[in-house]
């Protein structure tokens, strides 16, 4: 595989050493930072393919780092935190993180999460039969991974694009929560329904003229989501 540059941000030297050793052994090039300021400098100075980001850090915490990076970059971000509170997870996902892993964690689990993030970035989770999708101003070019609404180009993170692509390729089909989680994220995410809620919300804020009354991504209460190009589906 082409070498990927991974930035590990954590103020715990033992965590930095553990992750660096394991990622280097798997062929990744590693950059490290021990606080939020260092991490922002590293992202600006180097081409980073993925960030593994601790939340509790000196100077600038991980939440603020995530927010600032998302102002200008779509680099995948995996949060590592000792805090397993669901509100923390949702907050980080809403700010633009792609994944959230609670400490302590297994190396195998982290590697699976990294592979998922890179799959979203470079290899679509499905292979569309058509090269584009168009519906009422929403235009998706699958090959170029470009999205526009009424002629205005919209920047999506790799995970946001993967989810939108799966919905568009299966337009007019109701996709259950489990179908979407397993197809877009993987089998180990089948219980992470808050991921769907947050990422659909992120897509609606970027794509919908009125996110509270969506015309593209419809909610099927208690079941899942769909992009309907015919009769509108029930919404929240």
C-alpha positions, -999 to +999 in steps of 0.1 A: +000+000+000+010+036-004+024+049+028+000+070+048+009+098+072-008+094+106-006+121+132-010+108+168-019+135+193-018+125+230-001+140+261+006+105+275+041+093+264+031+056+269+002+060+245+023+078+219+049+050+221+024+022+219+005+036+189+037+047+171+053+013+174+021-005+162+014+018+133+050+019+121+050-019+122+020-018+098+037+005+073+024+039+084+046+070+086+041+087+120+040+122+133+033+129+170+021+159+191+017+162+228-007+191+229-033+208+208-010+236+196+016+211+184-011+191+166-024+222+147+011+231+136+018+195+125-014+195+103-004+228+087+032+219+080+028+183+068+005+163+045-015+143+071-038+114+059-054+107+093-054+121+129-057+101+160-067+127+186-069+126+224-095+148+240-079+157+273-048+177+264-030+209+276-032+243+259-059+234+234-081+204+240-091+178+214-126+192+209-112+226+199-085+210+177-112+190+159-133+221+154-104+241+140-092+214+117-127+210+102-128+246+093-104+239+064-096+202+061-115+170+056-087+147+069-103+117+088-102+122+126-105+094+151-110+105+187-094+086+216-109+094+250-110+081+285-145+096+287-171+071+275-201+095+279-224+094+249-229+132+250-191+136+245-192+112+216-221+130+199-205+164+205-172+153+188-190+136+159-211+168+154-179+189+153-166+168+125-148+137+140-152+105+119-150+081+148-147+079+186-129+052+206-130+049+244-098+041+264-087+015+272-089+001+236-075-029+218-049-023+190-069-046+167-100-025+172-081+007+165-066-007+133-100-017+121-113+018+127-083+032+108-090+009+079-126+021+078-115+057+078-091+051+049-118+031+030-141+061+032-114+083+019-101+064-010-123+034-019-161+038-020-180+014+001-201+005-030-193+007-067-220+027-084-233+014-117-239+050-127-212+077-126-235+104-114-267+110-094-290+140-099-322+150-082-337+185-078-305+204-077-284+178-059-256+166-081-232+138-071-202+128-093-191+094-078-159+091-099-147+126-089-162+124-055-178+159-060-211+171-047-230+202-055-264+217-047-279+242-072-245+246-087-228+253-054-200+228-047-203+213-012-173+200+007-179+167+025-156+146+047-148+111+034-173+095+058-201+120+049-195+112+012-196+075+018-229+078+036-244+101+009-232+078-018-247+047-003-281+065+001-279+079-035-270+046-051-299+030-033-323+059-039-360+051-035-351+022-012-355+024+026-322+016+042-324+004+078-301+017+105-283-016+106-279-017+068-263+017+067-241+012+097-228-021+084-224-010+047-208+024+054-189+018+087-187-020+091-202-049+110-186-038+143-207-005+142-241-022+141-251-007+175-238+028+169-271+044+159-259+078+172-233+078+143-261+078+118-281+105+135-251+128+137-238+122+102-273+125+086-276+158+105-242+169+092-253+161+056-286+179+060-269+211+073-246+210+042-271+200+015-306+209+025-321+243+018-339+238+052-323+211+073-354+209+096-376+201+066-353+179+044-362+172+008-332+150+000-325+127+029-357+115+045-362+098+078-383+067+081-392+068+118-380+038+137-365+022+106-338+042+088-333+067+060-337+071+022-333+095-006-367+094-023-370+107-059-407+099-061-433+102-034-419+119-003-414+097+027-425+105+062-400+128+080-393+136+116 
